[in-house]
Amino acid sequence: RDRSPSRGLGDVYKRQLMIKGLACYFLEKYDVALKILSGLIDNTQLQSTVYYYRALSHLAINEQAKALSDMQNAAACGNKSAAEWLNLYSSSPTTQP
């Protein structure tokens, strides 16, 4: 059975998958986190968190442009931590994401 997020899976499964993606991020398995989180990016209920942790994963592997783009998307979705990060980043000319 195909359990990819794009197959109309239930909200509970999507949240469990997001938690798995976050766990991979915290375990520094960034490539796995990016794969899982990218599969959930179209879920509007999870978008803010997914974009934020996908941005942090990109940042951890030195993909600054992708990190900045995802952080901007997270902020646009209402993620306050992303907005604060962007504000800090934009106010410090020496800060690199």
C-alpha positions as CSV (number, residue, x, y, z in Angstrom):
1,R,0.0,0.0,0.0
2,D,1.4,3.4,-1.0
3,R,1.6,5.7,2.1
4,S,3.0,8.8,0.5
5,P,1.5,12.0,1.8
6,S,0.2,12.9,-1.7
7,R,-2.3,10.0,-1.7
8,G,-4.9,11.7,0.5
9,L,-3.8,10.2,3.8
10,G,-5.6,11.1,7.0
11,D,-4.6,14.0,9.2
12,V,-3.4,11.7,12.0
13,Y,-1.0,9.9,9.7
14,K,0.3,13.3,8.3
15,R,0.9,14.6,11.8
16,Q,2.7,11.4,12.7
17,L,4.8,11.7,9.6
18,M,5.6,15.4,10.5
19,I,6.7,14.3,14.0
20,K,9.0,11.7,12.3
21,G,10.4,14.4,10.1
22,L,11.0,16.7,13.2
23,A,12.7,13.8,15.0
24,C,15.0,13.3,12.1
25,Y,15.9,17.0,12.2
26,F,16.7,16.8,15.9
27,L,18.7,13.6,15.3
28,E,20.7,15.5,12.7
29,K,19.4,13.2,9.9
30,Y,18.8,16.2,7.7
31,D,18.5,14.4,4.4
32,V,15.7,12.2,5.8
33,A,14.0,15.2,7.4
34,L,14.0,17.1,4.2
35,K,12.5,14.1,2.3
36,I,9.7,13.6,4.8
37,L,9.0,17.3,5.3
38,S,9.0,18.0,1.6
39,G,6.3,15.4,1.2
40,L,4.1,17.3,3.6
41,I,4.6,20.8,2.2
42,D,1.2,20.9,0.5
43,N,-0.7,20.3,3.7
44,T,-2.0,23.7,4.7
45,Q,-2.6,22.7,8.4
46,L,1.1,21.7,8.8
47,Q,2.7,24.2,6.4
48,S,4.0,26.7,8.9
49,T,5.9,24.0,10.9
50,V,7.0,22.0,7.9
51,Y,8.5,25.1,6.1
52,Y,10.2,26.2,9.4
53,Y,11.9,22.8,10.1
54,R,12.7,22.3,6.4
55,A,14.4,25.7,6.5
56,L,16.4,24.7,9.5
57,S,17.4,21.4,7.8
58,H,18.6,23.3,4.7
59,L,20.5,25.6,6.9
60,A,22.2,22.7,8.7
61,I,23.6,21.4,5.4
62,N,24.6,24.9,4.1
63,E,21.8,25.4,1.6
64,Q,21.3,29.0,2.6
65,A,19.2,30.1,-0.4
66,K,16.7,27.2,0.2
67,A,16.7,27.9,3.9
68,L,15.9,31.6,3.4
69,S,13.1,30.8,0.9
70,D,11.5,28.2,3.3
71,M,11.9,30.6,6.3
72,Q,10.1,33.3,4.3
73,N,7.3,30.8,3.5
74,A,7.1,29.8,7.1
75,A,6.7,33.4,8.2
76,A,4.1,34.0,5.5
77,C,2.2,31.1,6.9
78,G,2.2,32.8,10.3
79,N,5.2,31.1,12.0
80,K,6.4,33.5,14.6
81,S,9.8,31.9,15.1
82,A,10.4,32.2,11.4
83,A,9.4,35.8,11.4
84,E,11.8,36.5,14.3
85,W,14.6,34.6,12.6
86,L,14.1,36.6,9.4
87,N,14.0,39.9,11.4
88,L,17.2,39.0,13.2
89,Y,18.9,37.9,9.9
90,S,17.9,41.0,8.0
91,S,18.9,43.3,10.8
92,S,22.4,42.0,11.0
93,P,24.5,42.4,7.9
94,T,27.2,40.0,9.1
95,T,24.8,37.2,9.9
96,Q,24.7,34.3,7.4
97,P,21.8,31.9,7.6
